Amino acid sequence: MLTPAVLLAHLGGGAPATPDAEEARGAAERELTRPVYQERQSLWARLWEWLQEHIDPSRVVPGAPAWLSVLIVVVAVVVLLAVLLLLLRRVTLGRRAHTTSRLLFEGDDRDSRALTRDADAAAARQDWATAVVDRFRAIIRSLDERALVEDYPGMTAQEAGVLASMALLDVQGLHASLHQAAVLFDAVRYGRVVSTGQQDEWMRLLAERVASAEPRPPAQRAPAGVQGVGV
């Protein structure tokens, strides 16, 4: 009787041979070389490999010693990074410069005399930042005490400068000076500038000019309580 096994032996000439260890190892190695098993490199890895193959720092400067060529490349990279950092810093400062002006008083209820006294004390210890900031606050607070500018919650330095200009006659460029003082206040508060004694002296002289300035006629002043004044 022909069984399936006997029939297979007659047709195939015997049972299939089992591969030995060497053949099995070779088959496995060939299988593993297929692309599907290869780890794909990242874009950065391929880019770095390309740079290593095509750019040799020791040969960037033809005719120069290898060490000198490498040194030139390193210096160029450092300079490029420094320029990029400088540009990034300027962009950051530019964005900050266009943000909303800082609040002028932020809960500070000192009168103009106290603010001036504290500014003088700060100047005596060469704390120019505090001196400049408090002198500008004293200028605006003095105008509030003279009923020429009304302080309101949330008033910014730029708004205060505009209201002060609207309250006083423009004598010898006083309005432009008030605007510059508001800008200086914001720059000092944001830390964009390092305050100096000259800035404090300029702000002190501005306070004296404001104290002696003639007010505008009431009809030409800003209405009391005006908020959100732009520059």
KADAFEN-V27465 format. One record per residue. N is the residue number from 1. OMEGA is omega in whole degrees, 0 to 359 (* if undefined). D_FIRST is the distance of its C-alpha to the first C-alpha in Angstrom with 1 decimal. Layout:
n: <N,N>
omega: <OMEGA,OMEGA>
d_first: <D_FIRST,D_FIRST>
This chain:
n: <1,2,3,4,5,6,7,8,9,10,11,12,13,14,15,16,17,18,19,20,21,22,23,24,25,26,27,28,29,30,31,32,33,34,35,36,37,38,39,40,41,42,43,44,45,46,47,48,49,50,51,52,53,54,55,56,57,58,59,60,61,62,63,64,65,66,67,68,69,70,71,72,73,74,75,76,77,78,79,80,81,82,83,84,85,86,87,88,89,90,91,92,93,94,95,96,97,98,99,100,101,102,103,104,105,106,107,108,109,110,111,112,113,114,115,116,117,118,119,120,121,122,123,124,125,126,127,128,129,130,131,132,133,134,135,136,137,138,139,140,141,142,143,144,145,146,147,148,149,150,151,152,153,154,155,156,157,158,159,160,161,162,163,164,165,166,167,168,169,170,171,172,173,174,175,176,177,178,179,180,181,182,183,184,185,186,187,188,189,190,191,192,193,194,195,196,197,198,199,200,201,202,203,204,205,206,207,208,209,210,211,212,213,214,215,216,217,218,219,220,221,222,223,224,225,226,227,228,229,230,231>
omega: <181,176,178,181,179,179,180,180,179,185,186,179,177,181,180,183,176,182,179,186,181,180,179,179,179,179,179,180,178,179,183,178,179,183,183,181,183,178,182,179,176,180,180,179,178,178,179,178,179,179,179,182,188,181,178,183,182,182,181,180,182,177,180,176,183,183,179,179,178,180,179,179,181,180,180,179,180,179,179,179,179,179,179,178,179,179,179,179,179,178,180,179,178,178,180,181,182,177,183,178,182,175,188,186,177,178,180,183,178,177,186,179,179,178,179,179,179,177,178,179,178,179,180,178,177,171,189,180,179,180,181,182,183,179,178,176,180,178,182,180,178,177,176,180,176,180,177,176,180,176,178,182,178,180,180,179,180,178,179,179,179,180,178,178,180,183,186,174,182,180,178,175,182,181,178,179,178,177,179,179,178,178,179,177,180,182,179,181,178,182,181,179,174,185,181,176,178,177,178,178,178,180,179,178,177,178,178,178,180,182,182,183,177,178,173,174,183,182,183,182,174,177,180,177,179,182,175,180,179,178,*>
d_first: <0.0,3.8,6.3,9.8,11.0,9.0,9.9,13.4,13.8,13.3,15.6,18.2,18.4,17.8,18.9,22.4,25.3,27.6,31.2,33.7,37.0,39.1,36.8,36.6,40.4,41.0,38.8,40.7,44.0,43.2,42.2,45.5,47.5,46.6,49.7,48.4,48.7,52.2,55.1,57.5,61.2,63.9,66.6,69.2,67.0,66.4,70.1,71.1,68.6,70.1,73.6,72.7,71.3,74.2,77.2,78.5,81.6,82.8,83.0,84.5,87.9,87.7,89.7,90.3,89.1,85.8,87.5,90.1,87.5,85.6,88.9,89.8,86.5,86.9,90.4,89.4,86.7,89.1,91.8,89.2,88.2,91.9,92.6,89.7,90.8,94.4,93.2,91.1,94.2,96.4,94.0,93.8,97.6,97.9,95.8,97.7,100.9,100.0,99.0,101.4,104.7,105.0,106.8,110.4,111.3,108.1,110.1,112.9,116.1,118.6,121.8,122.9,125.2,122.5,120.1,122.7,123.6,120.0,119.6,122.6,121.2,117.9,119.7,121.7,118.5,117.1,114.4,114.7,111.7,113.2,116.6,115.5,113.4,116.2,118.9,117.1,116.6,120.3,121.2,119.2,120.3,124.0,123.6,122.1,125.1,127.4,125.6,124.6,120.9,119.1,116.3,113.3,109.9,107.4,109.9,108.7,110.8,110.5,111.6,114.5,115.6,115.7,117.6,120.0,120.6,121.3,123.8,125.9,127.9,126.3,128.9,128.1,124.4,124.0,121.1,119.1,119.8,118.5,115.3,114.9,115.5,112.8,110.4,111.4,110.9,107.3,106.6,108.0,106.1,102.8,103.4,103.4,106.7,108.4,111.8,115.0,118.6,119.6,117.4,118.9,122.4,121.6,120.4,123.5,125.8,123.8,124.5,128.2,128.1,126.4,128.9,131.8,130.1,131.6,129.4,128.7,130.5,128.6,127.7,125.8,123.8,120.2,120.2,119.8,116.3,114.7,111.1,108.4,110.9,109.2,110.5>
